[in-house]
Amino acid sequence: MTSYRDAGVDIAAKMRMIAALKQSVESTQTPAVLAGVGAFGGCLDLSTALPGLQQPVLVVSTDGVGTKTLVAAAVGRFDTVGADLVNHCINDILCQGATPLLFMDYIAAARLEPAIVAPLVEGIANACKEAGIPLLGGETAEMPGVYAEGAFDLAGTIIGVVERDALITGRTIQAGDAILALPSTGLHTNGYSLARKVLAPLGYDARPEALGGQTVGEALLAVHRSYANEIKTLRLGGVEIRGLAHITGGGLWDNLPRILPEGVGAVLWRGSWHVPPIFGLIVERAGIDEHEAFHVFNMGLGMLVVVPQQSVDGALAVVPDARAVGEIVTWDGQGPRVRLE
């Protein structure tokens, strides 16, 4: 007889692991949660979760952390990529002005090792608690033959809500508006295939002078920052936010145009923000030009915020680490829509 366990899937071990993680998941639950761990579907009471909303609009996003998982596996640290996943998804729905409601995760590997899965879930749960949302459920999948031994995949889905009249769409962006940047902590969750190719030969324990005492692994595993508090602070401070662009895969060139209405482009000013040193190290070792660097990486620009010019001083006063980095300009469809000057 050949059992399922003989084929590489140990159901009993998986269920023991899920039971052990139950406390971490349940620690994220809010009074709106009616069913969570163990249920076939998570249940959230919207009358409790959405008090007072008149025209609530659900905003949904699904994403992953890419090959940052391979860096985590090589370094042997897994909690940071769990937090990365939650914060990345939060930032995506922030771009429409949404407040997160709940999070769902997906973890898959050839073999579900508790030493890997436990810190992953704890990292996800801690980020959910920080955001004030429940980790309502998810999936842990053991798939030998699909994933290489020791490798794992991580993805998540977030659901948020915003009043219809508070949706941020970018439609009101106009020439003369200012572009502010909220700084990144590093690569966040994009560009790791190139980063690994050029930095792995150094060794993840190496401490290049350019990193100021950090190891390569520490710099690459810096947590993807959530901008929820900064955006909330701007809105409470009365700053009109006309557009938000989360600078992820595709970098500056692909993400900023996603929020620009017809007839306008953008100019960003070189030297107006801090570029974390990990980017300089990668660019130097890869030998890529500026355009490619800004296409692969965020280059220090975590979130771009478009506001009226007259709101700049007020915005910088309430969010001190924001920087004025550019402006919206007219664009006739000729030449690059986004430029560095």
Residue pairs with C-beta under 8 A, 6 or more apart in sequence:
4 10
4 11
5 11
5 12
7 144
8 110
8 111
8 142
8 144
8 145
9 142
9 144
10 142
13 112
14 112
14 140
14 142
17 112
17 114
17 117
17 118
17 140
18 37
18 140
20 114
20 118
21 117
21 118
21 121
21 122
22 37
22 38
24 118
24 121
24 122
24 125
25 36
25 37
25 121
25 125
25 135
26 36
26 37
27 125
27 129
28 125
28 128
28 129
28 133
28 134
28 135
29 36
29 134
30 49
30 132
30 133
30 134
31 48
32 44
32 45
32 46
32 48
32 49
32 134
33 42
33 43
33 44
33 45
33 134
33 136
34 43
34 44
34 45
35 41
35 42
35 43
36 42
36 43
36 134
36 135
36 136
36 137
37 137
39 137
41 137
42 102
42 104
42 134
42 136
42 137
44 101
44 102
44 134
44 136
46 56
49 101
49 161
50 56
50 101
50 161
53 161
53 163
54 163
55 163
55 164
55 165
56 161
56 162
56 163
56 164
57 98
57 161
57 162
57 163
57 164
57 167
58 101
58 159
58 160
58 161
59 93
59 96
59 98
59 159
59 160
59 161
59 162
60 93
60 157
60 158
60 159
60 160
61 89
61 92
61 93
61 157
61 158
62 89
62 155
62 156
62 157
62 158
63 85
63 88
63 89
63 92
63 155
63 156
63 189
64 85
64 153
64 154
64 155
64 156
64 189
65 81
65 84
65 85
65 88
65 154
65 189
65 224
66 189
66 190
66 192
66 193
66 249
67 192
67 193
67 196
68 81
68 84
68 187
68 189
68 192
68 220
68 221
69 81
69 151
69 152
69 153
69 154
70 151
70 192
70 196
71 192
71 195
71 196
71 204
71 217
71 220
71 221
72 78
72 80
72 81
72 221
73 116
73 150
73 151
73 152
74 200
74 204
74 217
75 204
75 217
75 221
77 119
77 217
77 221
78 116
78 119
78 120
78 123
79 119
79 120
79 122
79 123
79 126
80 123
80 221
80 222
80 223
81 120
81 123
81 154
81 221
82 119
82 120
82 121
82 122
82 123
82 124
82 125
82 126
82 127
82 154
83 123
83 124
83 126
83 127
83 223
83 224
84 123
84 188
84 189
84 223
84 224
85 105
85 124
85 127
85 154
85 155
85 156
85 189
86 103
86 124
86 127
86 128
86 131
86 156
86 158
86 226
87 127
87 223
87 224
87 225
87 226
88 188
88 189
88 224
88 248
89 100
89 103
89 156
89 157
89 158
90 100
90 131
90 158
90 160
90 226
90 227
90 228
91 224
91 226
91 227
91 228
91 246
91 302
91 303
92 158
92 246
92 248
93 100
93 158
93 160
94 227
94 228
94 231
94 244
94 246
94 303
95 168
95 244
95 245
95 246
95 259
96 160
96 162
96 167
96 168
96 169
96 244
97 162
97 166
97 167
97 168
97 241
97 244
98 160
98 161
98 162
99 160
99 161
99 162
100 131
100 132
100 133
100 158
100 159
100 160
100 228
101 133
101 159
101 160
101 161
102 133
102 134
102 135
102 136
102 158
102 159
103 124
103 128
103 131
103 133
103 134
103 135
103 136
103 156
103 157
103 158
103 159
104 135
104 136
104 137
104 138
104 156
104 157
104 158
105 121
105 124
105 135
105 138
105 139
105 154
105 155
105 156
106 138
106 139
106 141
106 153
106 154
106 155
106 156
106 157
107 117
107 120
107 121
107 138
107 139
107 140
107 141
107 152
107 153
107 154
108 139
108 140
108 141
108 142
108 143
108 146
108 147
108 152
108 153
109 116
109 117
109 141
109 142
109 143
109 147
109 151
109 152
109 153
110 142
110 143
110 144
110 145
110 146
110 147
110 148
110 149
110 150
110 151
111 142
111 144
111 149
112 140
112 142
116 152
117 140
120 152
120 154
121 135
124 135
124 156
125 135
127 226
128 134
128 135
130 226
131 226
131 228
138 156
147 153
168 241
168 242
168 243
168 244
169 243
169 259
170 242
170 243
170 258
170 259
170 260
170 261
170 306
171 261
172 242
173 242
173 243
173 259
173 260
173 261
173 264
173 306
173 328
174 242
174 264
174 328
175 263
175 264
175 328
175 329
175 330
176 309
176 327
176 328
177 242
177 306
177 307
177 308
177 309
177 327
177 328
178 306
178 307
178 308
178 309
178 311
178 312
178 324
178 326
178 327
178 328
179 266
179 268
179 304
179 305
179 306
179 324
179 325
179 326
179 327
179 328
180 304
180 305
180 306
180 307
180 312
180 315
180 316
180 322
180 323
180 324
180 325
181 272
181 273
181 300
181 301
181 302
181 303
181 304
181 305
181 322
181 323
181 325
182 225
182 227
182 230
182 302
182 303
182 304
182 305
182 319
182 321
182 322
183 225
183 273
183 274
183 300
183 301
183 302
183 321
183 323
184 225
184 247
184 276
184 298
184 300
184 301
184 302
185 222
185 223
185 224
185 225
185 276
185 302
186 219
186 220
186 222
186 276
186 278
186 279
187 195
187 220
187 222
187 278
187 279
187 297
187 298
188 224
188 225
188 248
188 298
188 302
189 224
189 248
190 248
190 249
190 251
190 296
190 297
190 298
191 282
191 296
191 297
191 298
192 220
194 282
194 286
194 288
194 296
195 220
195 278
195 282
197 286
198 282
198 285
198 286
199 216
199 220
199 281
199 282
199 285
202 208
202 216
202 285
203 216
204 215
204 216
204 217
204 220
205 215
205 216
205 217
206 215
206 216
207 213
207 214
207 215
207 216
208 216
208 281
210 277
210 280
210 281
210 284
211 219
211 277
211 278
211 281
212 277
219 276
219 277
219 278
220 278
222 276
222 278
225 302
227 302
227 303
230 303
230 319
230 322
231 241
231 244
231 303
231 305
233 318
233 319
234 241
234 305
234 307
234 315
234 318
234 319
235 241
237 314
237 315
237 317
237 318
238 314
239 307
239 311
239 314
239 315
239 318
240 307
240 308
240 311
241 305
241 306
241 307
242 306
242 307
242 308
243 259
243 260
243 304
243 305
243 306
244 259
244 303
244 304
244 305
244 306
245 255
245 256
245 258
245 259
245 303
245 304
245 306
246 255
246 302
246 303
247 255
247 256
247 298
247 301
247 302
247 303
247 304
248 255
248 298
250 295
251 293
251 294
251 295
251 296
251 297
251 298
251 299
252 268
252 294
252 295
252 298
252 299
252 301
252 338
253 291
253 294
253 295
253 336
253 338
254 295
255 304
256 266
256 304
256 338
257 337
257 338
259 306
260 266
260 328
260 337
263 330
263 331
263 332
264 328
264 329
264 330
264 331
265 328
265 329
265 330
265 331
265 336
265 337
265 338
265 339
266 326
266 327
266 328
266 329
266 337
266 338
266 339
267 326
267 327
267 329
267 338
267 339
267 340
267 341
268 301
268 325
268 326
268 338
268 339
268 340
268 341
269 325
269 326
269 340
269 341
270 340
270 341
272 323
272 324
272 325
272 326
273 300
273 301
273 323
273 325
274 300
274 323
275 299
275 300
276 300
279 293
279 297
279 299
279 300
282 297
283 293
288 296
290 340
293 299
294 340
301 325
304 325
305 315
305 322
306 328
307 315
309 327
312 324
315 322
316 322
316 323
316 324
331 337
